[in-house]
Amino acid sequence: MTLHLVTGGSGFIGASMARRLHEQGDRVRVVDLLRDPALPPGIEFHQASICDRDAMARAMRGVTVLHHHAALVAQSNAGRRYHQVNVEGSRILAEEAIRAGVDAIVHLSSTSVYGLPPPGPITAETVPQPLESYGRSKWAAERVMAGLCERAGVPLITIRPRATLGDGRLGIYQILFDWIAEHRRLYIIGDGRNRMQFVHVEDLVDFILLALSLGHGGTYNVGTDDFGTLRQDLEGLIDHAGSRSRIAGLPVLPAMMALGALHALRLSPLVPWQYRTYHRDCYFDVAPLLAMGWTPRWSNATMLAQSYDSYRARRPVGDASAHRSPLRQQAIGLLRRLS
């Protein structure tokens, strides 16, 4: 029976992957600093840091496929620790996985490696140019793992997902959901005519499993094929919620300068890659994925609605990963009260 090791398996995407693998009858082992109480009892759990080489060597025993999801996320403002965890932790994992004789490695990266997205779709030919420390750490981790796997002859599947939604997704989206539920004015940068693509966690897991089953190593940009402009999708969510919220566009340059100052003062949860790309087109060309036989089931509209409904249906988890916990709104919370 295949044994899958999922690092970051208590996080939003990692837990979804662990559950799906368990449901299909495979053995699953999770490594994380926190245990997700919702993980099925049949999933083995190791509490450890990916930077602990001895712990990773133990966790890797008997593993067939490594799924590497653990990372310090953009909102952590981790500074130098991004390199320690996201780059060196990935190096340790890849080295120990190769030493253990795994059949394949899946590495979850980030859209942030592209930096400022170009006009039109991001394609396989778009050159990564990360613009801040988080994105640079994810790009460096990709190169470290690719070099190690190439020399060892181990297939590597690198996944760059668009912003991922689904049941239980919080993080930065909690702010959006709160404001809509309270009928607040929604402020966007620019006029909202830019195309903004998301991906549902179930579709993301579907693609990863497809790529594994086909034995297709490589780097894949994963997003839904059904999305509109930012304004259209937000207006659709407002209508779905029955909210009286309205969308207000802000001038691009003043808004980015203000958010940059708040970020420097640690008074905003929004990081540079977010507020500097919010007014731009950001979407992948997924035609190559569709040609592989992958069919996303969720549109931007349906995944936003499901994520909002799940947030409203239950209270957020208090002790959970960054993408499954509420964010402090800080100075943006003042704007919320005035909206």
FENZIVEN-V741471 format. One record per helix or strand. SS is the DSSP state (helix for helix, strand for strand). FROM is the first residue (numbers start at 1). TO is the last residue. Records with the same first field share a line. If there is no record, write none. Layout:
# FENZIVEN-V741471
SS=FROM-TO + FROM-TO
This chain:
# FENZIVEN-V741471
strand=3-7 + 27-32 + 44-47 + 65-68 + 104-108 + 122-122 + 155-161 + 163-165 + 171-171 + 186-189 + 195-196 + 198-200 + 218-222 + 229-229 + 247-250 + 282-282 + 284-284 + 326-326
helix=12-23 + 53-59 + 74-76 + 81-100 + 111-114 + 133-152 + 173-181 + 201-214 + 230-241 + 252-264 + 272-275 + 287-291 + 300-313 + 322-324 + 330-338
